[in-house]
Amino acid sequence: MESLRLQTSSIVWWLCIASIVVVLVIYGNSDAPIGPSDSESDSPVSFLIPIIQLRSKVITTSATPSVSDDHKIVISSSNHPTPRLLPNQTPPSEVPKPKRKWRRDQSELEEGLARARSSIRRAAAAAASGDPNRSSAPTGHDVVPHGAVYRNPRAFHQSYLEMERKFKVYVYSEGDLPITHDGPCKDIYSIEGRFIHEMETGAEAGRFRTKNPKEAHVYFMPFSVTWMVKYLYKPLSYNLTPLREYVSDYVRLVSEKYPFWNRTSGADHFMLACHDWAPNASAGNPFLYNTSIRVLCNANTSEGFRPQKDVSLPEIYLYGGNVSSKLISPPPPNSPRPYLAFFAGGLHGPIRPILLDHWKGRDKSLRVFEYLPKTLDYDSMMLESKFCLCPSGHEVASPRIVEAIYSECVPVIISEHYALPFSDVLRWEAFSINVEVSKIERLKEILEAVPEEKYRWLKENLKVVRKHFELNHPAKRFDVFHMIMHSVWLRRINLRVA
């Protein structure tokens, strides 16, 4: 009898072990990162977000995060240095251990994201085995993305649907007007204020925003760097310390009042700003700079912007708060465009002086101006040109890119170290031309060498991609607000909080 009991116990023991192994295999497969494995090449692949992967777990310990040379987000229990600190800064205090209830809630959130990753990966695999432009089944009013402008339309569509079903954002209520909960809604930095207002009061944003921070996937800090510059910066002082101090104080406020920042050192938090000085302002907290998701127009990879965790924000210039009436409905495709290329703008930054030195007033078909003559209209010139030159100014981003898309004038991007917006899902080579700074003197030769068939293809693709760069009020599916949200969603879905 004793022998029988021992045999029974042994069998039960081995069955338990086998069950655990099976569960681990299944969960491990569903929780795998979207994108190539670490053993594969780092070169981009053709589906979803090739540059961001679930490379490591973010765990709640008293350790401080570090960002390695290849920009992986790492938080571990020991043997990792603190992140880069600015002068007079100290690391935050130890992170308290999470309560059991929070761990259970967090586990449910992560399991939901694991299922989303799995469904997106299946959609990508299905596209790879068949027609890459075939997408998931539409859901009534659904508009299924298709065409050459997408890296993988099917994977993007599935990811977008998963975002609509699951993604929850908590917006911090802390902070006073005008620097928080407000921002510019017209002029060059308009997208900053438009996003904040849409996130806080927009009807469409209601599907994403949650009043319960415990069910949120990410946390939004609604401060405006543009308004910081307006209200805190002393003109001509070039002293950005007040901006950094404000950001530092804001992070300290929410981290002391809530447990959410401390449990991941800000890895599931995001800020959004379009002002050129936004990266500098974000340096007010080293974890915000190194670990959090920064949604920035100034997406310069040589100045700390990391596409693996940060989001490139398109710069949209709204004169008087609206898109020019001439750009709302571009002329028919067969309308003449007599000029090869067009640019008008000041001598800002290192690239534009080179462009104007070679081409200003030198060619009747390649129209380059520093100041546009009063007899010419800027919008009309774009509508009459085949290509619109978009050189960087003081910073890498340029509102001319979006203006060119609106006018169906093929953007010619002349920049260095610029991470283009929505590159996770969009193939910029399908609707724009890239010209290296070193080849500016050959600009006319390069543009004239573009075959007519390719030019028409690029121009046709601008019509497809336009909706992703439109600012609507209220927001509409697949517009720029939703594309920004999708970019944040991708970075969160590939970050596992354990």
Beta strands, then each sheet from edge to edge (+ up, - down):
strand 1: 57-58
strand 2: 66-67
strand 3: 73-74
strand 4: 169-171
strand 5: 218-220
strand 6: 269-273
strand 7: 293-296
strand 8: 311-312
strand 9: 339-344
strand 10: 366-369
strand 11: 385-391
strand 12: 410-414
strand 13: 433-434
strand 14: 496-497
sheet 1: 1+ 14+
sheet 2: 2+ 3-
sheet 3: 4+ 5+ 6+ 7+ 8+
sheet 4: 10+ 9+ 11+ 12+ 13+
end
